[in-house]
Amino acid sequence: MKTIIGLEIHVQVSTATKLFCGCSTDYQDDAPNTHCCPVCLGLPGALPRLNKKAVEYGLRVAKALDMRVLEESEFARKNYFYPDLAKAYQITQHDKPLAVEGTVEIEDDEGHEKIIRITRVHLEEDPGRLVHVTGASKYSLVDYNRSGIPLLEIVTEPDMRSPQEARRFLNKLRTVLEYLGVFDGDREGGLRVDANISLEGSERVEVKNISSYKGVEKALTFEVTRQRNLLRRGLKVARETRHFMEGRGITTSARGKEEEHDYRYFPDPDLRPLRVAAWVAEIDLPELPTARKNRFMEQYGVSLNHARTLTGDPKLADFYEEVAHIDPALAATWVADTLLGELNYRDMGIAAVPPGHIAELLELLKAGTITDRAGVQVLREMLDACVEGRPCEKPATIVKREKLGRAAGDEFTSLVQAVISANPQAVEDYRSGKEGALNFLVGQVMKETRGRADPRELRRIVSESIKMGGV
């Protein structure tokens, strides 16, 4: 049974003020209902005034996704009642969106290039937020600080065939949005997804308000399993809206699926139609992820995998370019593999790492002053200091304090002899042709040297010592 997935992505664009009023969008650390005015509270007589920057950001996204901007787009009222929707309608674009017919290129599950079609991009306002309070008595509070935040809704065609493809698409789209500077990926609730999923021949189910990339994959994986199990038992899949419960990794039924006519759309009489197609030619786009990936391979000679990793986050790409002058290949390996792995382990972002410190570390590695193993120790010491709030020492200072400078192999001759004497069985195994025994002996020496010796040089010394009769 073929899986059919389409996504509706709601992106909070990073404007300073809301879509139809002058209230600040920087509300995350402030008290509830302190970033509100008669417009975003829907009070009688309050009139909306469109945010020009939000329109510009929408056009920037449309141009990056190679979309056709309509000659005339229009705002409409989407009517429904919900406690966090103060006006009892949402201002959105319906019949006449900002732009249509775009594409995003991803890899399918076999690693081949695949085009995901974008149906439309349109602007709308975010509703408020419900805060559910539990305890002796359960009730909900309404915070309208979010009400009126500009949203860009990006709707795809049902071109994805697995939860994994959906997650890859979202990762690619998020990267494009961050490169365009229209979206803050670290902002809570900055990107929310409604996922439409069906198995071929069955009804479509919508899973609402998924707030993480991993959550999308988990919710869709659960839905694929749930729907297949229903069909195998001879039951029908109900056309409905479901909620994803991230803590439990399941979806639950919320209500029957609404139809468009349930919302009674009509043009908003307080807002004039938009005619902004000519504006697109004036918008300059930055270097986008695919172009930057190709440039990294050509300019720096890095591998395809490293180029993909390094350009997957604009901050990481900028960081790499600050240190690539030391040695492009060495920098790619250490930034994309070692540094990124250590950051992920500590749940840290690249912004917390001084580029100058990594450049100095790369210089020590390139000059042979320290070994790779010692370099990892230095890096971990630097990052641990950041996590613990201690001053982030320079690599050379750590190397000197911890005595991690590379030592010549002959400094460890006595240590090699001690290890050989303590492991006669491993010596015999190596003499009988078992290469793994030599690896074991070198490892024992490396433990004692704390990474100061070059493993290849130690391997030579241990091998020669055994051949010379060392026991």
Secondary structure, DSSP 8 states (H G I E B T S, - for coil): --EEEEEEEEEEB--SB-SSS--BS--TTS-TT-S--TTTTT-TT------HHHHHHHHHHHHHTT-EE-S-B-EEEEE---TT-TTSEEEEE-SS-SEEEEEEEEE-TTS-EEEEEEEEEEEEE---EEEEE-SSS-EEEEE-TTTT-EEEEEEE-S-B-SHHHHHHHHHHHHHHHHHHTSB-TTSTTSEEEEEEEEETTS--EEEEEE-SHHHHHHHHHHHHHHHHHHHHTT-----EEEEEETTTTEEEEEEE---GGGG--EE-TTS--B--GGGGGG------HHHHHHHHHHHH---HHHHHHHHSSHHHHHHHHHHTTT-HHHHHHIIIIIIHHHHHHHT--GGGS-HHHHHHHHHHHHTTSS-HHHHHHHHHHHHHHHHHT-----HHHHHHHHT-S---GGGGHHHHHHHHHH-HHHHHHHHTT-HHHHHHHHHHHHHHHTT-S-HHHHHHHHHHHHHTT--
